[in-house]
Amino acid sequence: MKLLKFVGLCQVAVFSSARSLNSLPFDDTLVGRQHVPKLHLSRALKKENLRLDSLPQLTSVRGGAKNKELKEKKKSKSLFPISRKELPQFTYISIMMFLFIYFYTTVRDTKDSLVVSNCGAEAIPFLKMYGVMPAAFGFIVVYSKLSQFLGKKSLFYATIFPFFAFYTLFAFVLYPNGDSIHFINGDGWLASSSIPAIKLIQYWSYSLYFIISELWASAGIPLLFWQVANDVTSISEARRFYPLFAITGNLAPIVSGTVMSNIVSKQLSSGLGFGSTLKKLAVIKIFVGCAIIVLYNLIYSRVENAKDSVGNVKQEGRTKDNTNPPSTQKTTLRESIVFLSKSADIKAVAMMVLAYNICVELTEVLWKGILRETFPNKADYMKYMASFSRKVGIVALIMQLSASTIIGKLGWEKASLVAPLAMTSLALLFFTAVSFSMKRSDMVPISLALTIGTIQNIASKVTKYSLFDPLKEMAYIPMDPEAKSKGKAAIDVLGARLGRSLAAGSQQILVLASGNILHCAPFLATLYLGTASMWMGAVKVLGKSFDDENLDET
C-alpha cells in the first residue's frame, strides 16, 4: 500500500513537472479524463478518498486552457477573426450598428442645415447650453425611472420609439407649417430681432429638432446600441468584434451622404421645396427604425435560445425581459451616481467622454461658422454636409481595417492616446489658419481654413468611430452590472451633453465679448489644449487598472 501511494505521489510530481516543461510523452487530454498513465495515480487517490479532478495543477500542457488561449491568439491575428459559429450574431450586430449610424448621420446633417442657415453658428452654443443640456438631464432622469420597472426589451422600445415619432411629425406637420408656427411675422421685437439666441426662439421647431437630434447622438449609438453589444459579447470576443463592428458601421456615412446628395440634387433641379427632402428622409428613417427593432429581436432570441453559448455570452449580465417588474430592488439615480462616483475607472471613462465632447465642440462651431459664410443656402449647406459625411465614412472604413492591428500591437492605453494626439495636432493647425485668415486674408484665405477644419472634423469622427468608441466600450465590460447600465447611461448621455455645454458656455462668453466666433480662435486653442491634456491623463489612469490581460479573459 505504501509503495502504491508512493508511486501515485511520484506521478503527481512528474505530471506537474511535465506541465511546466511542456514535455509529456503521451496523449494531451486532461489528466482527469480517461487516460492510461493515470491508472496508479487514480488508485492511490481513491484510497485517500480524493478525486483526480480535485487537483487543479494536473492540467494538460498542450490541451485545455492553453489550447484555448492559443486558438484565441491565432484567431485574433487573422484577417477576419470570426468563427462560423459566431458569424450570425456578429452580422446582426454589425448591421444594427450600420443602421444606428445611418440614422444619426441623416439627422446630424439635417439639424445643422436648419439651425445654422436660419440662426447662425453663433446660436449653437446658446442652444446647447440652455436647450440640449436640460433636455439631456431630463432624459437621464426619465430613463433611470423607467429602468426601475421596465424590462430590458420594454426599456429599449420606450427609448427608441419617441425619436422615430418626432422625426415623422416634424417632416409631415411642423416643417410644412413653419411660416404659421414660427415667430417670424409681425413688427414686434421677437420677429425683428437678429440676435442669435432670439432667433432660436423665432425658429423654435428647428431648435427642437436640433435638441432631439443631439439627444439621439447620445442615446442612439453610445447608449442603446452599445448596451446591446456589451450585453451579448464577452471580453475575448470584444477584442475581435468591436473594431470590426465599425467596418460595417462606417459604411453608413458613405451611404447616407450619397443618398442625401441625390435627394438634395433632385430637389434643386426640380424646384421642389426643402420640405420634400425632409419627407423622403423621414420615410427612410421609418424603415431604418423597423429594421433596428427586427435585428434587436433576432439578436436576443438567438442568445436566449442558444443553450451552448455560455462561452459567447456572460450569463450573469443577461436576463430575460418580461412585462412584470423585476424582483430585485433597483437603486435610484442619486444612489447610482453616489456609488459610481467612488469608482476611479468610471471617473476616468467619464473624463474621456467629457473631454472628447469639449474638444469636438470647440472646433465644430468655429468650422460651422465658416461653412455658413461659404454656403448660406440650406440646400447647398446640406449638400456639403452630405459630401462631408461620405468622406468621413470612406476614411473611417480605411482606418477601421487597421484598428484591430493598432489595438493588438499598441495595447489599450497607447491605442487610446491616438485620438487625442491626432485631433489636437490638427486642431491647433486649424485655429492658427483661422486666426491668420482674420488678420491676413491675402496670405491665408478663409477657404484654406475651411479645408483644414474639414480635415480636422473628419479626423475627430474617424478616430472616434475606429478607436475611441471600441476602446471605451472595452473598458465597460469588466465592470459590474450597475456600472454597465446606469453608469454608462449617465456618462454617455449626460457626460457627453455636459462636455458640449461646458464648451458652449465658454464660446458664449467669447461671442458676447467679440461679436463673432471667428475672432475667438486663439482663446479656443488654449481651451482645447488644456482639455486634451486632461483627456490623456484620464487614459493613463484607466490604463493602469485596465491592462491588456483583461482583454484575454472570457
C-alpha positions as CSV (number, residue, x, y, z in Angstrom):
1,M,0.0,0.0,0.0
2,K,2.7,2.4,0.9
3,L,4.5,1.6,-2.3
4,L,1.4,2.3,-4.3
5,K,0.8,5.6,-2.6
6,F,4.5,6.5,-3.2
7,V,4.1,5.7,-6.9
8,G,1.0,7.8,-7.1
9,L,2.6,10.8,-5.5
10,C,5.6,10.5,-7.7
11,Q,3.3,10.6,-10.7
12,V,1.8,13.8,-9.4
13,A,5.3,15.3,-9.3
14,V,6.0,14.0,-12.8
15,F,2.8,15.5,-14.2
16,S,3.4,18.8,-12.6
17,S,7.0,19.0,-13.9
18,A,5.9,17.9,-17.4
19,R,3.3,20.7,-17.4
20,S,6.0,23.3,-16.9
21,L,8.5,21.7,-19.2
22,N,5.9,21.0,-21.9
23,S,7.3,17.5,-22.3
24,L,4.5,15.0,-21.7
25,P,5.2,12.0,-23.9
26,F,1.7,10.8,-24.4
27,D,-1.8,11.9,-25.3
28,D,-2.6,15.6,-24.3
29,T,-6.1,15.2,-23.0
30,L,-6.9,16.4,-19.5
31,V,-5.5,14.1,-16.8
32,G,-8.9,14.0,-15.1
33,R,-10.3,12.2,-18.2
34,Q,-9.8,8.6,-19.4
35,H,-6.1,8.3,-19.8
36,V,-3.8,5.2,-19.4
37,P,-0.9,6.8,-17.4
38,K,-3.3,8.0,-14.7
39,L,-4.1,4.4,-13.5
40,H,-1.8,4.1,-10.5
41,L,-2.5,7.7,-9.5
42,S,-6.2,7.1,-9.6
43,R,-5.9,4.1,-7.3
44,A,-3.8,6.0,-4.8
45,L,-6.2,8.9,-4.7
46,K,-9.2,6.5,-4.4
47,K,-7.7,5.1,-1.2
48,E,-7.3,8.6,0.2
49,N,-11.0,9.5,-0.8
50,L,-9.8,12.1,-3.3
51,R,-10.8,12.7,-6.9
52,L,-8.5,13.3,-9.9
53,D,-10.3,16.4,-10.9
54,S,-9.7,17.9,-7.5
55,L,-6.1,18.5,-8.4
56,P,-6.1,21.8,-10.4
57,Q,-2.5,21.5,-11.2
58,L,-3.0,18.4,-13.3
59,T,-4.0,20.1,-16.5
60,S,-2.7,19.3,-19.9
61,V,0.2,21.2,-21.4
62,R,-1.0,21.2,-25.0
63,G,-4.7,21.0,-24.3
64,G,-7.3,22.7,-22.1
65,A,-6.9,26.3,-21.3
66,K,-3.6,26.7,-23.1
67,N,-5.1,25.4,-26.3
68,K,-8.0,27.8,-25.9
69,E,-5.6,30.7,-25.4
70,L,-3.6,29.7,-28.4
71,K,-6.7,29.5,-30.6
72,E,-7.8,32.9,-29.4
73,K,-4.5,34.5,-30.2
74,K,-4.4,32.8,-33.6
75,K,-8.0,33.9,-34.3
76,S,-7.2,37.5,-33.3
77,K,-4.3,37.7,-35.8
78,S,-6.3,36.5,-38.8
79,L,-7.8,39.0,-41.3
80,F,-11.3,38.1,-40.3
81,P,-11.1,36.7,-36.8
82,I,-14.8,35.5,-36.6
83,S,-15.6,31.8,-36.4
84,R,-18.5,30.3,-38.3
85,K,-20.5,29.8,-35.1
86,E,-20.0,33.5,-34.2
87,L,-20.8,34.8,-37.7
88,P,-24.7,35.2,-37.4
89,Q,-24.5,37.2,-34.2
90,F,-21.6,39.3,-35.5
91,T,-23.6,40.0,-38.6
92,Y,-26.7,41.1,-36.8
93,I,-24.9,43.4,-34.5
94,S,-22.8,44.9,-37.4
95,I,-25.9,45.6,-39.4
96,M,-27.6,47.2,-36.4
97,M,-24.6,49.5,-35.9
98,F,-24.8,50.5,-39.6
99,L,-28.5,51.4,-39.2
100,F,-27.9,53.4,-36.0
101,I,-25.0,55.4,-37.6
102,Y,-27.1,55.9,-40.8
103,F,-29.9,57.4,-38.8
104,Y,-27.6,59.6,-36.8
105,T,-25.7,60.9,-39.9
106,T,-29.0,61.8,-41.5
107,V,-30.3,63.8,-38.5
108,R,-27.0,65.4,-37.8
109,D,-26.7,66.9,-41.3
110,T,-30.3,68.0,-41.3
111,K,-30.2,69.7,-37.9
112,D,-27.1,71.7,-38.8
113,S,-28.7,72.8,-42.1
114,L,-31.8,74.0,-40.3
115,V,-30.2,75.9,-37.4
116,V,-27.0,77.2,-38.9
117,S,-28.7,78.5,-42.0
118,N,-31.5,80.3,-40.2
119,C,-30.0,81.2,-36.8
120,G,-26.2,81.2,-37.4
121,A,-23.4,79.2,-36.0
122,E,-23.2,81.6,-33.1
123,A,-26.6,80.4,-31.9
124,I,-25.4,76.8,-31.4
125,P,-23.6,77.4,-28.0
126,F,-26.7,79.0,-26.6
127,L,-28.9,76.2,-27.8
128,K,-26.6,73.5,-26.4
129,M,-26.3,75.3,-23.0
130,Y,-30.0,76.2,-22.5
131,G,-31.7,73.6,-24.6
132,V,-29.7,70.4,-25.0
133,M,-28.2,70.2,-21.5
134,P,-31.5,70.5,-19.6
135,A,-33.1,68.0,-22.1
136,A,-30.2,65.6,-21.6
137,F,-30.6,65.8,-17.8
138,G,-34.4,65.2,-18.1
139,F,-33.7,62.2,-20.4
140,I,-31.4,60.6,-17.8
141,V,-34.0,61.1,-15.0
142,V,-36.8,59.6,-17.1
143,Y,-34.6,56.7,-18.4
144,S,-33.5,55.9,-14.8
145,K,-37.1,55.9,-13.6
146,L,-38.2,53.6,-16.5
147,S,-35.3,51.2,-15.9
148,Q,-36.7,50.5,-12.4
149,F,-39.9,48.9,-13.5
150,L,-39.5,48.1,-17.2
151,G,-37.7,45.0,-18.5
152,K,-34.8,45.2,-20.9
153,K,-36.8,44.9,-24.1
154,S,-39.6,47.2,-23.0
155,L,-37.0,49.9,-22.0
156,F,-35.4,49.6,-25.4
157,Y,-38.7,50.2,-27.1
158,A,-39.7,53.0,-24.8
159,T,-36.5,54.8,-25.5
160,I,-36.3,54.4,-29.3
161,F,-39.9,54.9,-30.4
162,P,-40.3,58.6,-29.3
163,F,-37.4,59.6,-31.6
164,F,-39.0,58.0,-34.7
165,A,-42.3,59.6,-33.9
166,F,-40.8,63.1,-33.6
167,Y,-38.9,63.0,-36.9
168,T,-42.1,61.8,-38.7
169,L,-44.1,64.6,-37.0
170,F,-41.5,67.2,-37.9
171,A,-41.3,66.2,-41.6
172,F,-45.1,65.9,-42.2
173,V,-46.6,68.5,-39.8
174,L,-44.2,71.0,-38.2
175,Y,-41.9,72.0,-41.2
176,P,-44.8,72.4,-43.7
177,N,-46.5,74.8,-41.3
178,G,-43.3,76.6,-40.3
179,D,-44.5,80.1,-41.5
180,S,-47.5,79.9,-39.3
181,I,-46.0,78.4,-36.2
182,H,-42.7,80.4,-36.1
183,F,-42.4,83.8,-34.6
184,I,-41.1,85.5,-37.8
185,N,-44.1,87.5,-38.9
186,G,-45.1,90.9,-37.5
187,D,-43.3,94.0,-36.3
188,G,-42.6,93.0,-32.7
189,W,-39.1,92.8,-31.2
190,L,-39.2,89.0,-31.3
191,A,-39.9,88.8,-35.0
192,S,-37.4,91.6,-36.0
193,S,-34.5,90.6,-33.7
194,S,-31.3,89.4,-35.3
195,I,-29.6,88.2,-32.1
196,P,-28.6,84.6,-32.5
197,A,-30.2,83.5,-29.2
198,I,-33.5,85.2,-30.1
199,K,-33.5,83.6,-33.5
200,L,-33.6,80.2,-31.7
201,I,-36.9,81.2,-30.3
202,Q,-38.2,82.6,-33.6
203,Y,-37.5,79.2,-35.3
204,W,-38.4,77.1,-32.3
205,S,-39.3,73.9,-34.2
206,Y,-35.8,73.9,-35.7
207,S,-34.3,74.4,-32.3
208,L,-36.5,71.5,-31.1
209,Y,-35.2,69.3,-34.0
210,F,-31.7,70.2,-33.0
211,I,-32.2,69.3,-29.4
212,I,-33.8,65.9,-30.2
213,S,-31.0,65.1,-32.6
214,E,-28.4,65.9,-30.0
215,L,-30.2,63.6,-27.6
216,W,-30.2,60.9,-30.3
217,A,-26.5,61.4,-30.7
218,S,-26.0,60.3,-27.1
219,A,-28.9,57.9,-26.7
220,G,-28.7,56.1,-30.0
221,I,-25.2,54.6,-30.6
222,P,-23.5,55.2,-27.3
223,L,-26.4,54.0,-25.1
224,L,-28.8,51.8,-27.0
225,F,-26.5,50.1,-29.4
226,W,-23.5,49.6,-27.2
227,Q,-25.7,48.3,-24.3
228,V,-26.9,45.5,-26.7
229,A,-23.3,44.9,-27.9
230,N,-21.8,44.8,-24.4
231,D,-24.7,42.6,-23.1
232,V,-24.2,39.8,-25.6
233,T,-20.4,40.0,-26.2
234,S,-17.7,38.5,-23.9
235,I,-14.4,40.3,-23.3
236,S,-12.4,38.0,-25.6
237,E,-14.9,38.5,-28.3
238,A,-14.9,42.2,-27.8
239,R,-11.3,42.5,-28.8
240,R,-12.0,40.8,-32.1
241,F,-15.6,42.0,-32.7
242,Y,-15.6,45.7,-31.7
243,P,-13.1,47.0,-34.3
244,L,-14.9,45.0,-37.0
245,F,-18.3,46.2,-36.0
246,A,-17.3,49.7,-37.1
247,I,-16.2,48.5,-40.5
248,T,-19.9,47.8,-41.4
249,G,-21.0,50.8,-39.4
250,N,-18.6,53.2,-41.2
251,L,-20.3,52.3,-44.5
252,A,-23.3,54.2,-43.1
253,P,-22.0,57.8,-43.6
254,I,-21.0,56.8,-47.2
255,V,-24.5,55.5,-48.0
256,S,-26.2,58.3,-46.1
257,G,-24.1,61.0,-47.8
258,T,-24.7,59.5,-51.2
259,V,-28.5,59.2,-50.7
260,M,-28.8,62.7,-49.2
261,S,-26.8,64.2,-52.0
262,N,-29.0,62.6,-54.6
263,I,-32.2,63.7,-52.9
264,V,-31.0,67.3,-52.5
265,S,-29.7,67.4,-56.1
266,K,-33.1,66.3,-57.4
267,Q,-34.8,68.9,-55.2
268,L,-32.6,71.7,-56.6
269,S,-33.1,70.6,-60.2
270,S,-36.8,70.1,-59.9
271,G,-37.5,73.2,-57.9
272,L,-39.2,71.3,-55.1
273,G,-39.0,72.8,-51.6
274,F,-36.8,71.6,-48.8
275,G,-39.9,70.1,-47.2
276,S,-40.0,67.3,-49.9
277,T,-36.4,66.4,-48.9
278,L,-37.4,66.1,-45.3
279,K,-40.4,63.9,-46.1
280,K,-38.3,61.5,-48.2
281,L,-35.7,61.3,-45.4
282,A,-38.4,60.7,-42.8
283,V,-39.8,57.7,-44.8
284,I,-36.3,56.2,-44.9
285,K,-35.9,56.8,-41.1
286,I,-39.1,54.8,-40.5
287,F,-37.8,51.8,-42.5
288,V,-34.5,52.1,-40.6
289,G,-36.3,52.1,-37.3
290,C,-38.3,49.0,-38.2
291,A,-35.1,47.2,-39.2
292,I,-33.4,48.0,-35.9
293,I,-36.4,46.5,-34.0
294,V,-36.2,43.3,-36.1
295,L,-32.5,43.0,-35.5
296,Y,-32.8,43.6,-31.8
297,N,-35.3,40.7,-31.5
298,L,-33.1,38.4,-33.7
299,I,-30.1,39.1,-31.5
300,Y,-31.8,38.4,-28.2
301,S,-33.8,35.4,-29.4
302,R,-30.6,33.8,-30.6
303,V,-28.9,34.5,-27.3
304,E,-31.8,33.2,-25.2
305,N,-32.3,30.1,-27.3
306,A,-28.6,29.0,-27.6
307,K,-28.1,26.7,-24.6
308,D,-24.5,26.0,-25.5
309,S,-23.4,29.7,-25.9
310,V,-22.0,30.1,-22.4
311,G,-18.6,30.9,-23.8
312,N,-20.1,33.6,-26.1
313,V,-22.3,35.5,-23.6
314,K,-21.8,36.4,-20.0
315,Q,-24.8,34.9,-18.4
316,E,-24.8,37.0,-15.3
317,G,-25.1,40.1,-17.4
318,R,-28.2,39.0,-19.2
319,T,-31.7,38.5,-18.0
320,K,-34.9,37.7,-19.9
321,D,-37.3,40.6,-20.5
322,N,-40.8,40.3,-19.2
323,T,-43.7,42.5,-18.5
324,N,-43.6,42.1,-14.7
325,P,-41.4,44.3,-12.6
326,P,-38.0,42.8,-11.8
327,S,-38.0,41.1,-8.5
328,T,-34.6,42.6,-7.4
329,Q,-34.7,46.1,-5.9
330,K,-33.0,48.7,-8.2
331,T,-31.2,51.7,-7.0
332,T,-32.3,55.3,-7.6
333,L,-30.5,57.7,-9.9
334,R,-29.0,59.6,-6.9
335,E,-27.8,56.3,-5.3
336,S,-26.3,55.2,-8.6
337,I,-24.4,58.5,-9.0
338,V,-23.0,58.3,-5.4
339,F,-22.0,54.7,-5.9
340,L,-20.4,55.3,-9.3
341,S,-18.6,58.4,-8.2
342,K,-16.5,56.2,-5.9
343,S,-15.1,54.2,-8.8
344,A,-11.8,55.5,-10.3
345,D,-12.4,53.6,-13.5
346,I,-15.9,55.2,-14.0
347,K,-14.5,58.7,-13.3
348,A,-11.7,58.1,-15.8
349,V,-14.1,57.0,-18.5
350,A,-16.3,60.0,-17.7
351,M,-13.4,62.3,-18.1
352,M,-12.5,60.8,-21.5
353,V,-16.1,61.3,-22.8
354,L,-16.3,64.8,-21.3
355,A,-13.0,65.9,-22.8
356,Y,-13.8,64.4,-26.2
357,N,-17.0,66.3,-26.5
358,I,-15.5,69.6,-25.3
359,C,-12.7,69.3,-27.9
360,V,-15.2,68.5,-30.7
361,E,-17.4,71.4,-29.7
362,L,-14.6,73.9,-29.6
363,T,-13.6,73.2,-33.2
364,E,-17.0,72.2,-34.7
365,V,-18.8,75.5,-34.0
366,L,-15.9,77.5,-35.4
367,W,-15.9,75.3,-38.5
368,K,-19.7,75.7,-39.0
369,G,-19.3,79.5,-38.7
370,I,-17.0,79.4,-41.8
371,L,-19.4,77.0,-43.5
372,R,-22.4,79.3,-43.1
373,E,-20.4,82.2,-44.7
374,T,-19.5,79.9,-47.6
375,F,-22.9,78.2,-48.1
376,P,-25.7,80.5,-46.8
377,N,-28.4,78.4,-48.6
378,K,-29.9,75.4,-46.7
379,A,-29.8,73.1,-49.7
380,D,-26.2,73.9,-50.5
381,Y,-25.2,73.6,-46.9
382,M,-26.9,70.2,-46.6
383,K,-25.2,69.1,-49.8
384,Y,-21.8,70.0,-48.4
385,M,-22.6,68.2,-45.2
386,A,-23.7,65.1,-47.2
387,S,-20.3,65.2,-49.0
388,F,-18.6,65.6,-45.7
389,S,-20.4,62.6,-44.2
390,R,-19.4,60.5,-47.3
391,K,-15.7,61.4,-46.8
392,V,-16.0,60.5,-43.1
393,G,-17.3,57.1,-44.0
394,I,-14.6,56.4,-46.6
395,V,-11.7,57.4,-44.4
396,A,-13.2,55.7,-41.3
397,L,-13.6,52.5,-43.3
398,I,-10.0,52.6,-44.4
399,M,-8.9,53.3,-40.8
400,Q,-11.1,50.6,-39.4
401,L,-9.3,47.9,-41.4
402,S,-6.2,48.6,-39.3
403,A,-7.9,49.3,-36.0
404,S,-7.6,45.7,-34.8
405,T,-3.9,45.7,-35.5
406,I,-3.4,49.0,-33.8
407,I,-5.2,47.9,-30.6
408,G,-3.5,44.5,-30.6
409,K,0.1,45.9,-31.0
410,L,-0.2,49.1,-29.0
411,G,-2.5,47.8,-26.3
412,W,-5.4,49.6,-24.7
413,E,-3.6,52.6,-23.2
414,K,-1.4,53.6,-26.2
415,A,-4.2,53.0,-28.7
416,S,-6.5,55.2,-26.6
417,L,-4.0,58.1,-26.9
418,V,-4.1,58.1,-30.7
419,A,-7.4,60.0,-30.9
420,P,-6.4,63.0,-28.6
421,L,-3.0,63.3,-30.2
422,A,-4.3,63.3,-33.8
423,M,-7.2,65.6,-33.0
424,T,-5.1,68.1,-31.1
425,S,-2.4,68.4,-33.7
426,L,-4.9,69.2,-36.4
427,A,-7.0,71.4,-34.2
428,L,-4.0,73.7,-33.4
429,L,-3.3,73.9,-37.1
430,F,-6.9,74.9,-37.8
431,F,-7.0,77.5,-35.1
432,T,-3.8,79.0,-36.5
433,A,-5.2,79.1,-40.0
434,V,-8.5,80.8,-38.8
435,S,-6.5,83.4,-36.8
436,F,-4.3,84.3,-39.8
437,S,-7.3,84.4,-42.2
438,M,-9.0,87.0,-40.0
439,K,-5.9,89.2,-40.0
440,R,-4.2,88.5,-43.3
441,S,-6.8,87.0,-45.6
442,D,-4.5,87.7,-48.6
443,M,-1.9,85.3,-47.2
444,V,-4.3,82.7,-45.7
445,P,-7.7,82.7,-47.4
446,I,-10.7,81.5,-45.4
447,S,-11.1,78.7,-47.9
448,L,-7.8,77.2,-46.6
449,A,-9.1,77.4,-43.1
450,L,-12.3,75.7,-44.2
451,T,-10.3,72.8,-45.8
452,I,-8.1,72.3,-42.7
453,G,-11.2,72.5,-40.5
454,T,-12.9,69.9,-42.6
455,I,-9.9,67.6,-42.3
456,Q,-9.8,68.1,-38.6
457,N,-13.5,67.3,-38.2
458,I,-13.1,64.2,-40.3
459,A,-10.2,63.1,-38.1
460,S,-12.3,63.7,-35.0
461,K,-15.1,61.5,-36.2
462,V,-12.9,58.8,-37.8
463,T,-10.8,58.3,-34.6
464,K,-14.0,58.2,-32.6
465,Y,-15.7,55.5,-34.6
466,S,-12.5,53.5,-35.2
467,L,-10.7,53.7,-31.9
468,F,-12.3,55.9,-29.2
469,D,-15.7,54.1,-29.1
470,P,-14.4,50.5,-29.2
471,L,-11.8,51.1,-26.6
472,K,-14.2,53.0,-24.4
473,E,-16.7,50.2,-24.6
474,M,-14.0,47.6,-23.8
475,A,-13.4,49.4,-20.6
476,Y,-17.0,48.9,-19.5
477,I,-17.0,45.1,-20.0
478,P,-15.1,44.1,-16.8
479,M,-17.2,46.4,-14.7
480,D,-20.2,45.4,-12.6
481,P,-23.8,45.5,-14.0
482,E,-24.6,48.7,-12.2
483,A,-21.7,50.5,-13.9
484,K,-22.7,48.9,-17.3
485,S,-26.3,50.2,-17.1
486,K,-26.8,53.4,-15.1
487,G,-23.1,54.3,-15.1
488,K,-22.9,54.0,-18.9
489,A,-26.2,55.9,-19.4
490,A,-25.1,58.8,-17.2
491,I,-21.7,59.0,-18.9
492,D,-22.7,58.6,-22.5
493,V,-25.8,60.8,-22.3
494,L,-25.3,63.3,-19.5
495,G,-21.5,63.3,-19.7
496,A,-21.5,63.9,-23.4
497,R,-24.0,66.7,-23.1
498,L,-22.2,68.3,-20.2
499,G,-19.0,68.4,-22.2
500,R,-20.7,70.1,-25.1
501,S,-22.4,72.5,-22.7
502,L,-19.2,73.5,-21.0
503,A,-17.6,74.2,-24.3
504,A,-20.7,76.1,-25.4
505,G,-20.6,78.2,-22.2
506,S,-17.1,79.2,-23.0
507,Q,-18.0,80.1,-26.5
508,Q,-20.9,82.2,-25.4
509,I,-18.7,84.4,-23.3
510,L,-16.2,84.8,-26.2
511,V,-19.0,85.5,-28.7
512,L,-20.6,88.2,-26.4
513,A,-17.1,89.7,-26.0
514,S,-16.0,89.7,-29.6
515,G,-19.3,89.5,-31.6
516,N,-18.1,86.8,-34.0
517,I,-16.9,83.3,-33.2
518,L,-14.2,83.5,-35.9
519,H,-12.3,86.1,-33.9
520,C,-12.1,83.7,-30.9
521,A,-9.7,81.1,-32.4
522,P,-6.7,81.9,-30.2
523,F,-8.7,81.5,-27.0
524,L,-10.4,78.4,-28.2
525,A,-6.9,76.9,-29.0
526,T,-5.9,77.4,-25.4
527,L,-9.0,75.7,-24.0
528,Y,-8.6,72.9,-26.5
529,L,-5.0,72.2,-25.4
530,G,-5.9,72.1,-21.7
531,T,-8.8,69.8,-22.3
532,A,-6.8,67.4,-24.4
533,S,-4.2,67.2,-21.6
534,M,-6.9,66.1,-19.1
535,W,-8.2,63.6,-21.6
536,M,-4.8,62.0,-22.0
537,G,-4.3,62.0,-18.2
538,A,-7.6,60.1,-17.8
539,V,-6.4,57.5,-20.3
540,K,-3.3,56.9,-18.3
541,V,-5.3,56.5,-15.1
542,L,-7.6,54.0,-16.7
543,G,-4.7,52.2,-18.4
544,K,-3.2,51.3,-15.1
545,S,-6.3,49.3,-13.9
546,F,-7.4,48.1,-17.4
547,D,-4.4,46.3,-18.8
548,D,-4.3,44.1,-21.8
549,E,-4.6,40.9,-19.8
550,N,-8.2,41.8,-19.1
551,L,-9.0,41.6,-22.8
552,D,-8.0,37.9,-22.9
553,E,-10.5,36.9,-20.2
554,T,-13.6,35.0,-21.2
